[in-house]
């Protein structure tokens, strides 16, 4: 199945929080991270759905694990 990409306004229709809150939560690894393509920000629909279904703490733990793996490789 092809992954659907969402722009910020589309994300905010699904998760009704402010732009500042989205970026603050991303900084704290509590919201799915943004993907940039040609200077445009996108989020994966599957990751937004996971955030809604499993919660902020689940996403935080998942992103922390990814960050730790990258640090070990570096």
mmJSON file of the N, C-alpha and C atoms, coordinates in Angstrom:
{"data_MODEL":{"atom_site":{
"group_PDB":["ATOM","ATOM","ATOM","ATOM","ATOM","ATOM","ATOM","ATOM","ATOM","ATOM","ATOM","ATOM","ATOM","ATOM","ATOM","ATOM","ATOM","ATOM","ATOM","ATOM","ATOM","ATOM","ATOM","ATOM","ATOM","ATOM","ATOM","ATOM","ATOM","ATOM","ATOM","ATOM","ATOM","ATOM","ATOM","ATOM","ATOM","ATOM","ATOM","ATOM","ATOM","ATOM","ATOM","ATOM","ATOM","ATOM","ATOM","ATOM","ATOM","ATOM","ATOM","ATOM","ATOM","ATOM","ATOM","ATOM","ATOM","ATOM","ATOM","ATOM","ATOM","ATOM","ATOM","ATOM","ATOM","ATOM","ATOM","ATOM","ATOM","ATOM","ATOM","ATOM","ATOM","ATOM","ATOM","ATOM","ATOM","ATOM","ATOM","ATOM","ATOM","ATOM","ATOM","ATOM","ATOM","ATOM","ATOM","ATOM","ATOM","ATOM","ATOM","ATOM","ATOM","ATOM","ATOM","ATOM","ATOM","ATOM","ATOM","ATOM","ATOM","ATOM","ATOM","ATOM","ATOM","ATOM","ATOM","ATOM","ATOM","ATOM","ATOM","ATOM","ATOM","ATOM","ATOM","ATOM","ATOM","ATOM","ATOM","ATOM","ATOM","ATOM","ATOM","ATOM","ATOM","ATOM","ATOM","ATOM","ATOM","ATOM","ATOM","ATOM","ATOM","ATOM","ATOM","ATOM","ATOM","ATOM","ATOM","ATOM","ATOM","ATOM","ATOM","ATOM","ATOM","ATOM","ATOM","ATOM","ATOM","ATOM","ATOM","ATOM","ATOM","ATOM","ATOM","ATOM","ATOM","ATOM","ATOM","ATOM","ATOM","ATOM","ATOM","ATOM","ATOM","ATOM","ATOM","ATOM","ATOM","ATOM","ATOM","ATOM","ATOM","ATOM","ATOM","ATOM","ATOM","ATOM","ATOM","ATOM","ATOM","ATOM","ATOM","ATOM","ATOM","ATOM","ATOM","ATOM","ATOM","ATOM","ATOM","ATOM","ATOM","ATOM","ATOM","ATOM","ATOM","ATOM","ATOM","ATOM","ATOM","ATOM","ATOM","ATOM","ATOM","ATOM","ATOM","ATOM","ATOM","ATOM","ATOM","ATOM","ATOM","ATOM","ATOM","ATOM","ATOM","ATOM","ATOM","ATOM","ATOM","ATOM"],
"id":[1,2,3,4,5,6,7,8,9,10,11,12,13,14,15,16,17,18,19,20,21,22,23,24,25,26,27,28,29,30,31,32,33,34,35,36,37,38,39,40,41,42,43,44,45,46,47,48,49,50,51,52,53,54,55,56,57,58,59,60,61,62,63,64,65,66,67,68,69,70,71,72,73,74,75,76,77,78,79,80,81,82,83,84,85,86,87,88,89,90,91,92,93,94,95,96,97,98,99,100,101,102,103,104,105,106,107,108,109,110,111,112,113,114,115,116,117,118,119,120,121,122,123,124,125,126,127,128,129,130,131,132,133,134,135,136,137,138,139,140,141,142,143,144,145,146,147,148,149,150,151,152,153,154,155,156,157,158,159,160,161,162,163,164,165,166,167,168,169,170,171,172,173,174,175,176,177,178,179,180,181,182,183,184,185,186,187,188,189,190,191,192,193,194,195,196,197,198,199,200,201,202,203,204,205,206,207,208,209,210,211,212,213,214,215,216,217,218,219,220,221,222],
"type_symbol":["N","C","C","N","C","C","N","C","C","N","C","C","N","C","C","N","C","C","N","C","C","N","C","C","N","C","C","N","C","C","N","C","C","N","C","C","N","C","C","N","C","C","N","C","C","N","C","C","N","C","C","N","C","C","N","C","C","N","C","C","N","C","C","N","C","C","N","C","C","N","C","C","N","C","C","N","C","C","N","C","C","N","C","C","N","C","C","N","C","C","N","C","C","N","C","C","N","C","C","N","C","C","N","C","C","N","C","C","N","C","C","N","C","C","N","C","C","N","C","C","N","C","C","N","C","C","N","C","C","N","C","C","N","C","C","N","C","C","N","C","C","N","C","C","N","C","C","N","C","C","N","C","C","N","C","C","N","C","C","N","C","C","N","C","C","N","C","C","N","C","C","N","C","C","N","C","C","N","C","C","N","C","C","N","C","C","N","C","C","N","C","C","N","C","C","N","C","C","N","C","C","N","C","C","N","C","C","N","C","C","N","C","C","N","C","C","N","C","C","N","C","C"],
"label_atom_id":["N","CA","C","N","CA","C","N","CA","C","N","CA","C","N","CA","C","N","CA","C","N","CA","C","N","CA","C","N","CA","C","N","CA","C","N","CA","C","N","CA","C","N","CA","C","N","CA","C","N","CA","C","N","CA","C","N","CA","C","N","CA","C","N","CA","C","N","CA","C","N","CA","C","N","CA","C","N","CA","C","N","CA","C","N","CA","C","N","CA","C","N","CA","C","N","CA","C","N","CA","C","N","CA","C","N","CA","C","N","CA","C","N","CA","C","N","CA","C","N","CA","C","N","CA","C","N","CA","C","N","CA","C","N","CA","C","N","CA","C","N","CA","C","N","CA","C","N","CA","C","N","CA","C","N","CA","C","N","CA","C","N","CA","C","N","CA","C","N","CA","C","N","CA","C","N","CA","C","N","CA","C","N","CA","C","N","CA","C","N","CA","C","N","CA","C","N","CA","C","N","CA","C","N","CA","C","N","CA","C","N","CA","C","N","CA","C","N","CA","C","N","CA","C","N","CA","C","N","CA","C","N","CA","C","N","CA","C","N","CA","C","N","CA","C","N","CA","C","N","CA","C","N","CA","C","N","CA","C"],
"label_alt_id":[null,null,null,null,null,null,null,null,null,null,null,null,null,null,null,null,null,null,null,null,null,null,null,null,null,null,null,null,null,null,null,null,null,null,null,null,null,null,null,null,null,null,null,null,null,null,null,null,null,null,null,null,null,null,null,null,null,null,null,null,null,null,null,null,null,null,null,null,null,null,null,null,null,null,null,null,null,null,null,null,null,null,null,null,null,null,null,null,null,null,null,null,null,null,null,null,null,null,null,null,null,null,null,null,null,null,null,null,null,null,null,null,null,null,null,null,null,null,null,null,null,null,null,null,null,null,null,null,null,null,null,null,null,null,null,null,null,null,null,null,null,null,null,null,null,null,null,null,null,null,null,null,null,null,null,null,null,null,null,null,null,null,null,null,null,null,null,null,null,null,null,null,null,null,null,null,null,null,null,null,null,null,null,null,null,null,null,null,null,null,null,null,null,null,null,null,null,null,null,null,null,null,null,null,null,null,null,null,null,null,null,null,null,null,null,null,null,null,null,null,null,null],
"label_comp_id":["UNK","UNK","UNK","UNK","UNK","UNK","UNK","UNK","UNK","UNK","UNK","UNK","UNK","UNK","UNK","UNK","UNK","UNK","UNK","UNK","UNK","UNK","UNK","UNK","UNK","UNK","UNK","UNK","UNK","UNK","UNK","UNK","UNK","UNK","UNK","UNK","UNK","UNK","UNK","UNK","UNK","UNK","UNK","UNK","UNK","UNK","UNK","UNK","UNK","UNK","UNK","UNK","UNK","UNK","UNK","UNK","UNK","UNK","UNK","UNK","UNK","UNK","UNK","UNK","UNK","UNK","UNK","UNK","UNK","UNK","UNK","UNK","UNK","UNK","UNK","UNK","UNK","UNK","UNK","UNK","UNK","UNK","UNK","UNK","UNK","UNK","UNK","UNK","UNK","UNK","UNK","UNK","UNK","UNK","UNK","UNK","UNK","UNK","UNK","UNK","UNK","UNK","UNK","UNK","UNK","UNK","UNK","UNK","UNK","UNK","UNK","UNK","UNK","UNK","UNK","UNK","UNK","UNK","UNK","UNK","UNK","UNK","UNK","UNK","UNK","UNK","UNK","UNK","UNK","UNK","UNK","UNK","UNK","UNK","UNK","UNK","UNK","UNK","UNK","UNK","UNK","UNK","UNK","UNK","UNK","UNK","UNK","UNK","UNK","UNK","UNK","UNK","UNK","UNK","UNK","UNK","UNK","UNK","UNK","UNK","UNK","UNK","UNK","UNK","UNK","UNK","UNK","UNK","UNK","UNK","UNK","UNK","UNK","UNK","UNK","UNK","UNK","UNK","UNK","UNK","UNK","UNK","UNK","UNK","UNK","UNK","UNK","UNK","UNK","UNK","UNK","UNK","UNK","UNK","UNK","UNK","UNK","UNK","UNK","UNK","UNK","UNK","UNK","UNK","UNK","UNK","UNK","UNK","UNK","UNK","UNK","UNK","UNK","UNK","UNK","UNK","UNK","UNK","UNK","UNK","UNK","UNK"],
"label_asym_id":["A","A","A","A","A","A","A","A","A","A","A","A","A","A","A","A","A","A","A","A","A","A","A","A","A","A","A","A","A","A","A","A","A","A","A","A","A","A","A","A","A","A","A","A","A","A","A","A","A","A","A","A","A","A","A","A","A","A","A","A","A","A","A","A","A","A","A","A","A","A","A","A","A","A","A","A","A","A","A","A","A","A","A","A","A","A","A","A","A","A","A","A","A","A","A","A","A","A","A","A","A","A","A","A","A","A","A","A","A","A","A","A","A","A","A","A","A","A","A","A","A","A","A","A","A","A","A","A","A","A","A","A","A","A","A","A","A","A","A","A","A","A","A","A","A","A","A","A","A","A","A","A","A","A","A","A","A","A","A","A","A","A","A","A","A","A","A","A","A","A","A","A","A","A","A","A","A","A","A","A","A","A","A","A","A","A","A","A","A","A","A","A","A","A","A","A","A","A","A","A","A","A","A","A","A","A","A","A","A","A","A","A","A","A","A","A","A","A","A","A","A","A"],
"label_entity_id":["1","1","1","1","1","1","1","1","1","1","1","1","1","1","1","1","1","1","1","1","1","1","1","1","1","1","1","1","1","1","1","1","1","1","1","1","1","1","1","1","1","1","1","1","1","1","1","1","1","1","1","1","1","1","1","1","1","1","1","1","1","1","1","1","1","1","1","1","1","1","1","1","1","1","1","1","1","1","1","1","1","1","1","1","1","1","1","1","1","1","1","1","1","1","1","1","1","1","1","1","1","1","1","1","1","1","1","1","1","1","1","1","1","1","1","1","1","1","1","1","1","1","1","1","1","1","1","1","1","1","1","1","1","1","1","1","1","1","1","1","1","1","1","1","1","1","1","1","1","1","1","1","1","1","1","1","1","1","1","1","1","1","1","1","1","1","1","1","1","1","1","1","1","1","1","1","1","1","1","1","1","1","1","1","1","1","1","1","1","1","1","1","1","1","1","1","1","1","1","1","1","1","1","1","1","1","1","1","1","1","1","1","1","1","1","1","1","1","1","1","1","1"],
"label_seq_id":[1,1,1,2,2,2,3,3,3,4,4,4,5,5,5,6,6,6,7,7,7,8,8,8,9,9,9,10,10,10,11,11,11,12,12,12,13,13,13,14,14,14,15,15,15,16,16,16,17,17,17,18,18,18,19,19,19,20,20,20,21,21,21,22,22,22,23,23,23,24,24,24,25,25,25,26,26,26,27,27,27,28,28,28,29,29,29,30,30,30,31,31,31,32,32,32,33,33,33,34,34,34,35,35,35,36,36,36,37,37,37,38,38,38,39,39,39,40,40,40,41,41,41,42,42,42,43,43,43,44,44,44,45,45,45,46,46,46,47,47,47,48,48,48,49,49,49,50,50,50,51,51,51,52,52,52,53,53,53,54,54,54,55,55,55,56,56,56,57,57,57,58,58,58,59,59,59,60,60,60,61,61,61,62,62,62,63,63,63,64,64,64,65,65,65,66,66,66,67,67,67,68,68,68,69,69,69,70,70,70,71,71,71,72,72,72,73,73,73,74,74,74],
"pdbx_PDB_ins_code":[null,null,null,null,null,null,null,null,null,null,null,null,null,null,null,null,null,null,null,null,null,null,null,null,null,null,null,null,null,null,null,null,null,null,null,null,null,null,null,null,null,null,null,null,null,null,null,null,null,null,null,null,null,null,null,null,null,null,null,null,null,null,null,null,null,null,null,null,null,null,null,null,null,null,null,null,null,null,null,null,null,null,null,null,null,null,null,null,null,null,null,null,null,null,null,null,null,null,null,null,null,null,null,null,null,null,null,null,null,null,null,null,null,null,null,null,null,null,null,null,null,null,null,null,null,null,null,null,null,null,null,null,null,null,null,null,null,null,null,null,null,null,null,null,null,null,null,null,null,null,null,null,null,null,null,null,null,null,null,null,null,null,null,null,null,null,null,null,null,null,null,null,null,null,null,null,null,null,null,null,null,null,null,null,null,null,null,null,null,null,null,null,null,null,null,null,null,null,null,null,null,null,null,null,null,null,null,null,null,null,null,null,null,null,null,null,null,null,null,null,null,null],
"Cartn_x":[0.842,0.0,0.882,0.493,1.25,0.998,2.06,1.963,1.393,0.446,-0.133,0.608,0.985,1.679,0.711,0.844,-0.048,0.721,0.13,0.673,0.19,0.779,0.447,-1.04,-1.675,-3.106,-3.933,-3.511,-4.205,-4.011,-2.788,-2.507,-3.393,-3.526,-4.318,-5.815,-6.271,-7.667,-7.892,-6.85,-6.934,-6.599,-5.556,-5.098,-5.216,-6.314,-6.574,-5.724,-4.438,-3.556,-2.865,-2.339,-1.727,-0.416,-0.004,1.271,2.415,2.378,3.428,3.482,2.329,2.29,2.863,2.568,3.112,4.635,5.207,6.665,7.311,6.642,7.152,7.179,6.093,6.027,7.053,7.277,8.291,9.675,9.954,11.247,11.459,10.387,10.441,10.274,10.252,10.056,8.74,7.683,6.363,5.316,5.767,4.878,5.672,5.014,5.737,6.572,7.745,8.678,8.274,8.673,8.35,9.354,8.897,9.75,9.736,10.891,10.951,11.32,10.594,10.838,10.751,11.876,11.899,11.522,11.864,11.559,10.142,9.362,7.982,7.893,7.179,7.055,5.861,6.097,5.048,5.136,4.008,3.953,3.33,3.733,3.147,1.824,0.789,-0.525,-0.449,0.305,0.405,0.979,1.919,2.506,1.542,0.74,-0.271,-1.344,-1.745,-2.738,-2.197,-0.93,-0.299,-0.298,-0.022,-0.043,-1.433,-2.46,-3.838,-4.217,-3.898,-4.313,-3.522,-2.209,-1.358,-0.913,-1.028,-0.753,0.638,0.733,1.956,3.124,2.86,3.941,4.53,3.69,4.167,5.082,4.629,5.417,6.744,6.695,7.912,8.922,8.462,9.362,9.94,9.11,9.553,10.63,10.405,11.361,12.653,12.549,13.745,14.604,13.967,14.705,15.424,14.723,15.331,16.518,16.355,17.426,18.638,18.392,19.482,20.221,19.48,20.12,21.034,20.565,21.368,22.62,22.503,23.646,24.687,24.244,25.177,25.932,25.27,25.878,26.904,26.63,27.512,28.848],
"Cartn_y":[-1.187,0.0,1.244,2.216,3.451,4.345,4.932,5.835,7.178,7.671,8.98,10.03,11.118,12.205,13.359,13.95,15.034,16.325,17.416,18.739,19.126,20.163,20.568,20.826,21.512,21.801,20.516,19.513,18.226,17.516,17.607,17.018,17.675,18.989,19.718,19.431,18.964,18.535,17.24,16.402,15.114,15.261,16.029,16.276,17.784,18.224,19.663,20.363,20.552,21.32,22.391,23.396,24.522,24.118,24.93,24.707,24.73,25.704,25.801,24.537,23.987,22.753,21.573,21.498,20.412,20.453,21.618,21.727,21.581,22.039,21.862,20.38,19.675,18.237,17.473,17.898,17.251,17.418,18.615,18.886,17.981,17.733,16.876,15.397,15.078,13.698,13.105,13.919,13.462,13.57,13.806,13.894,13.375,12.703,12.187,13.271,12.87,13.808,14.153,15.33,15.839,15.301,15.128,14.771,15.961,16.335,17.48,17.006,17.529,17.217,18.516,18.939,20.193,21.395,21.355,22.463,22.463,21.454,21.346,20.266,20.58,19.647,18.714,17.433,16.412,15.494,14.918,13.866,12.637,11.456,10.223,9.978,9.695,9.416,8.26,7.235,6.071,6.462,7.393,7.828,8.704,9.5,10.316,9.396,8.387,7.428,6.682,6.316,5.642,6.548,7.825,8.805,8.863,8.869,8.939,7.641,6.512,5.214,4.776,5.012,4.486,5.543,6.81,7.873,8.484,9.621,10.412,9.67,8.986,8.293,7.171,6.443,5.392,5.983,7.078,7.734,8.226,8.778,9.277,8.143,7.013,5.883,5.364,5.307,4.836,5.769,7.071,8.033,8.064,7.876,7.802,6.605,5.467,4.274,4.524,5.174,5.483,6.417,7.409,8.377,7.673,6.788,6.069,5.159,4.526,3.676,4.499,5.692,6.557,7.041,7.325,7.783,6.685,5.435,4.31,4.094,4.321,4.129,5.223,6.423,7.571,7.477],
"Cartn_z":[0.0,0.0,0.0,-0.766,-0.875,0.338,0.852,2.006,1.571,2.324,2.043,2.866,2.225,2.903,3.165,4.342,4.75,4.962,4.559,4.881,6.277,6.852,8.216,8.405,7.47,7.61,7.645,6.875,6.883,8.224,8.76,10.076,11.13,11.062,12.054,11.944,10.808,10.7,11.461,11.521,12.202,13.691,13.97,15.343,15.58,16.186,16.301,17.382,17.058,17.925,17.09,17.745,17.043,16.371,15.427,14.747,15.75,16.665,17.682,18.538,18.872,19.672,18.907,17.628,16.803,16.839,16.564,16.509,17.88,18.913,20.281,20.649,20.34,20.623,19.781,18.54,17.704,18.329,18.814,19.445,20.659,21.408,22.596,22.263,20.962,20.468,20.953,20.947,21.39,20.289,19.072,17.915,16.719,15.783,14.611,13.935,13.515,12.908,11.476,11.061,9.74,8.717,7.497,6.375,5.435,4.932,4.022,2.631,1.684,0.285,-0.49,-1.035,-1.779,-0.929,0.34,1.234,1.78,1.442,1.91,2.982,4.063,5.185,4.984,5.258,5.171,6.384,6.749,7.768,7.105,7.554,7.049,7.769,6.999,7.573,8.563,8.243,9.132,10.498,10.523,11.787,12.583,11.894,12.577,13.159,12.403,12.91,14.127,14.075,15.206,16.442,16.248,17.336,17.975,17.144,17.638,18.358,17.756,18.294,19.526,19.517,20.594,21.596,21.218,22.167,22.092,22.748,22.746,23.392,24.494,25.208,24.354,23.631,22.731,21.657,21.052,20.005,20.589,21.787,22.436,22.629,23.152,23.375,22.062,21.04,19.726,19.147,19.217,18.678,19.502,20.803,21.657,21.256,21.003,20.578,19.253,18.304,17.016,17.191,18.035,18.292,18.906,19.866,20.516,19.535,18.627,17.61,16.723,16.317,15.461,16.187,17.466,18.24,18.366,18.485,18.612,17.313,16.185,14.879,14.603,15.056,14.768,15.435],
"occupancy":[1.0,1.0,1.0,1.0,1.0,1.0,1.0,1.0,1.0,1.0,1.0,1.0,1.0,1.0,1.0,1.0,1.0,1.0,1.0,1.0,1.0,1.0,1.0,1.0,1.0,1.0,1.0,1.0,1.0,1.0,1.0,1.0,1.0,1.0,1.0,1.0,1.0,1.0,1.0,1.0,1.0,1.0,1.0,1.0,1.0,1.0,1.0,1.0,1.0,1.0,1.0,1.0,1.0,1.0,1.0,1.0,1.0,1.0,1.0,1.0,1.0,1.0,1.0,1.0,1.0,1.0,1.0,1.0,1.0,1.0,1.0,1.0,1.0,1.0,1.0,1.0,1.0,1.0,1.0,1.0,1.0,1.0,1.0,1.0,1.0,1.0,1.0,1.0,1.0,1.0,1.0,1.0,1.0,1.0,1.0,1.0,1.0,1.0,1.0,1.0,1.0,1.0,1.0,1.0,1.0,1.0,1.0,1.0,1.0,1.0,1.0,1.0,1.0,1.0,1.0,1.0,1.0,1.0,1.0,1.0,1.0,1.0,1.0,1.0,1.0,1.0,1.0,1.0,1.0,1.0,1.0,1.0,1.0,1.0,1.0,1.0,1.0,1.0,1.0,1.0,1.0,1.0,1.0,1.0,1.0,1.0,1.0,1.0,1.0,1.0,1.0,1.0,1.0,1.0,1.0,1.0,1.0,1.0,1.0,1.0,1.0,1.0,1.0,1.0,1.0,1.0,1.0,1.0,1.0,1.0,1.0,1.0,1.0,1.0,1.0,1.0,1.0,1.0,1.0,1.0,1.0,1.0,1.0,1.0,1.0,1.0,1.0,1.0,1.0,1.0,1.0,1.0,1.0,1.0,1.0,1.0,1.0,1.0,1.0,1.0,1.0,1.0,1.0,1.0,1.0,1.0,1.0,1.0,1.0,1.0,1.0,1.0,1.0,1.0,1.0,1.0,1.0,1.0,1.0,1.0,1.0,1.0],
"B_iso_or_equiv":[0.0,0.0,0.0,0.0,0.0,0.0,0.0,0.0,0.0,0.0,0.0,0.0,0.0,0.0,0.0,0.0,0.0,0.0,0.0,0.0,0.0,0.0,0.0,0.0,0.0,0.0,0.0,0.0,0.0,0.0,0.0,0.0,0.0,0.0,0.0,0.0,0.0,0.0,0.0,0.0,0.0,0.0,0.0,0.0,0.0,0.0,0.0,0.0,0.0,0.0,0.0,0.0,0.0,0.0,0.0,0.0,0.0,0.0,0.0,0.0,0.0,0.0,0.0,0.0,0.0,0.0,0.0,0.0,0.0,0.0,0.0,0.0,0.0,0.0,0.0,0.0,0.0,0.0,0.0,0.0,0.0,0.0,0.0,0.0,0.0,0.0,0.0,0.0,0.0,0.0,0.0,0.0,0.0,0.0,0.0,0.0,0.0,0.0,0.0,0.0,0.0,0.0,0.0,0.0,0.0,0.0,0.0,0.0,0.0,0.0,0.0,0.0,0.0,0.0,0.0,0.0,0.0,0.0,0.0,0.0,0.0,0.0,0.0,0.0,0.0,0.0,0.0,0.0,0.0,0.0,0.0,0.0,0.0,0.0,0.0,0.0,0.0,0.0,0.0,0.0,0.0,0.0,0.0,0.0,0.0,0.0,0.0,0.0,0.0,0.0,0.0,0.0,0.0,0.0,0.0,0.0,0.0,0.0,0.0,0.0,0.0,0.0,0.0,0.0,0.0,0.0,0.0,0.0,0.0,0.0,0.0,0.0,0.0,0.0,0.0,0.0,0.0,0.0,0.0,0.0,0.0,0.0,0.0,0.0,0.0,0.0,0.0,0.0,0.0,0.0,0.0,0.0,0.0,0.0,0.0,0.0,0.0,0.0,0.0,0.0,0.0,0.0,0.0,0.0,0.0,0.0,0.0,0.0,0.0,0.0,0.0,0.0,0.0,0.0,0.0,0.0,0.0,0.0,0.0,0.0,0.0,0.0],
"pdbx_formal_charge":[null,null,null,null,null,null,null,null,null,null,null,null,null,null,null,null,null,null,null,null,null,null,null,null,null,null,null,null,null,null,null,null,null,null,null,null,null,null,null,null,null,null,null,null,null,null,null,null,null,null,null,null,null,null,null,null,null,null,null,null,null,null,null,null,null,null,null,null,null,null,null,null,null,null,null,null,null,null,null,null,null,null,null,null,null,null,null,null,null,null,null,null,null,null,null,null,null,null,null,null,null,null,null,null,null,null,null,null,null,null,null,null,null,null,null,null,null,null,null,null,null,null,null,null,null,null,null,null,null,null,null,null,null,null,null,null,null,null,null,null,null,null,null,null,null,null,null,null,null,null,null,null,null,null,null,null,null,null,null,null,null,null,null,null,null,null,null,null,null,null,null,null,null,null,null,null,null,null,null,null,null,null,null,null,null,null,null,null,null,null,null,null,null,null,null,null,null,null,null,null,null,null,null,null,null,null,null,null,null,null,null,null,null,null,null,null,null,null,null,null,null,null],
"auth_seq_id":[1,1,1,2,2,2,3,3,3,4,4,4,5,5,5,6,6,6,7,7,7,8,8,8,9,9,9,10,10,10,11,11,11,12,12,12,13,13,13,14,14,14,15,15,15,16,16,16,17,17,17,18,18,18,19,19,19,20,20,20,21,21,21,22,22,22,23,23,23,24,24,24,25,25,25,26,26,26,27,27,27,28,28,28,29,29,29,30,30,30,31,31,31,32,32,32,33,33,33,34,34,34,35,35,35,36,36,36,37,37,37,38,38,38,39,39,39,40,40,40,41,41,41,42,42,42,43,43,43,44,44,44,45,45,45,46,46,46,47,47,47,48,48,48,49,49,49,50,50,50,51,51,51,52,52,52,53,53,53,54,54,54,55,55,55,56,56,56,57,57,57,58,58,58,59,59,59,60,60,60,61,61,61,62,62,62,63,63,63,64,64,64,65,65,65,66,66,66,67,67,67,68,68,68,69,69,69,70,70,70,71,71,71,72,72,72,73,73,73,74,74,74],
"auth_comp_id":["UNK","UNK","UNK","UNK","UNK","UNK","UNK","UNK","UNK","UNK","UNK","UNK","UNK","UNK","UNK","UNK","UNK","UNK","UNK","UNK","UNK","UNK","UNK","UNK","UNK","UNK","UNK","UNK","UNK","UNK","UNK","UNK","UNK","UNK","UNK","UNK","UNK","UNK","UNK","UNK","UNK","UNK","UNK","UNK","UNK","UNK","UNK","UNK","UNK","UNK","UNK","UNK","UNK","UNK","UNK","UNK","UNK","UNK","UNK","UNK","UNK","UNK","UNK","UNK","UNK","UNK","UNK","UNK","UNK","UNK","UNK","UNK","UNK","UNK","UNK","UNK","UNK","UNK","UNK","UNK","UNK","UNK","UNK","UNK","UNK","UNK","UNK","UNK","UNK","UNK","UNK","UNK","UNK","UNK","UNK","UNK","UNK","UNK","UNK","UNK","UNK","UNK","UNK","UNK","UNK","UNK","UNK","UNK","UNK","UNK","UNK","UNK","UNK","UNK","UNK","UNK","UNK","UNK","UNK","UNK","UNK","UNK","UNK","UNK","UNK","UNK","UNK","UNK","UNK","UNK","UNK","UNK","UNK","UNK","UNK","UNK","UNK","UNK","UNK","UNK","UNK","UNK","UNK","UNK","UNK","UNK","UNK","UNK","UNK","UNK","UNK","UNK","UNK","UNK","UNK","UNK","UNK","UNK","UNK","UNK","UNK","UNK","UNK","UNK","UNK","UNK","UNK","UNK","UNK","UNK","UNK","UNK","UNK","UNK","UNK","UNK","UNK","UNK","UNK","UNK","UNK","UNK","UNK","UNK","UNK","UNK","UNK","UNK","UNK","UNK","UNK","UNK","UNK","UNK","UNK","UNK","UNK","UNK","UNK","UNK","UNK","UNK","UNK","UNK","UNK","UNK","UNK","UNK","UNK","UNK","UNK","UNK","UNK","UNK","UNK","UNK","UNK","UNK","UNK","UNK","UNK","UNK"],
"auth_asym_id":["A","A","A","A","A","A","A","A","A","A","A","A","A","A","A","A","A","A","A","A","A","A","A","A","A","A","A","A","A","A","A","A","A","A","A","A","A","A","A","A","A","A","A","A","A","A","A","A","A","A","A","A","A","A","A","A","A","A","A","A","A","A","A","A","A","A","A","A","A","A","A","A","A","A","A","A","A","A","A","A","A","A","A","A","A","A","A","A","A","A","A","A","A","A","A","A","A","A","A","A","A","A","A","A","A","A","A","A","A","A","A","A","A","A","A","A","A","A","A","A","A","A","A","A","A","A","A","A","A","A","A","A","A","A","A","A","A","A","A","A","A","A","A","A","A","A","A","A","A","A","A","A","A","A","A","A","A","A","A","A","A","A","A","A","A","A","A","A","A","A","A","A","A","A","A","A","A","A","A","A","A","A","A","A","A","A","A","A","A","A","A","A","A","A","A","A","A","A","A","A","A","A","A","A","A","A","A","A","A","A","A","A","A","A","A","A","A","A","A","A","A","A"],
"auth_atom_id":["N","CA","C","N","CA","C","N","CA","C","N","CA","C","N","CA","C","N","CA","C","N","CA","C","N","CA","C","N","CA","C","N","CA","C","N","CA","C","N","CA","C","N","CA","C","N","CA","C","N","CA","C","N","CA","C","N","CA","C","N","CA","C","N","CA","C","N","CA","C","N","CA","C","N","CA","C","N","CA","C","N","CA","C","N","CA","C","N","CA","C","N","CA","C","N","CA","C","N","CA","C","N","CA","C","N","CA","C","N","CA","C","N","CA","C","N","CA","C","N","CA","C","N","CA","C","N","CA","C","N","CA","C","N","CA","C","N","CA","C","N","CA","C","N","CA","C","N","CA","C","N","CA","C","N","CA","C","N","CA","C","N","CA","C","N","CA","C","N","CA","C","N","CA","C","N","CA","C","N","CA","C","N","CA","C","N","CA","C","N","CA","C","N","CA","C","N","CA","C","N","CA","C","N","CA","C","N","CA","C","N","CA","C","N","CA","C","N","CA","C","N","CA","C","N","CA","C","N","CA","C","N","CA","C","N","CA","C","N","CA","C","N","CA","C","N","CA","C","N","CA","C","N","CA","C","N","CA","C"],
"pdbx_PDB_model_num":[1,1,1,1,1,1,1,1,1,1,1,1,1,1,1,1,1,1,1,1,1,1,1,1,1,1,1,1,1,1,1,1,1,1,1,1,1,1,1,1,1,1,1,1,1,1,1,1,1,1,1,1,1,1,1,1,1,1,1,1,1,1,1,1,1,1,1,1,1,1,1,1,1,1,1,1,1,1,1,1,1,1,1,1,1,1,1,1,1,1,1,1,1,1,1,1,1,1,1,1,1,1,1,1,1,1,1,1,1,1,1,1,1,1,1,1,1,1,1,1,1,1,1,1,1,1,1,1,1,1,1,1,1,1,1,1,1,1,1,1,1,1,1,1,1,1,1,1,1,1,1,1,1,1,1,1,1,1,1,1,1,1,1,1,1,1,1,1,1,1,1,1,1,1,1,1,1,1,1,1,1,1,1,1,1,1,1,1,1,1,1,1,1,1,1,1,1,1,1,1,1,1,1,1,1,1,1,1,1,1,1,1,1,1,1,1,1,1,1,1,1,1]
}}}
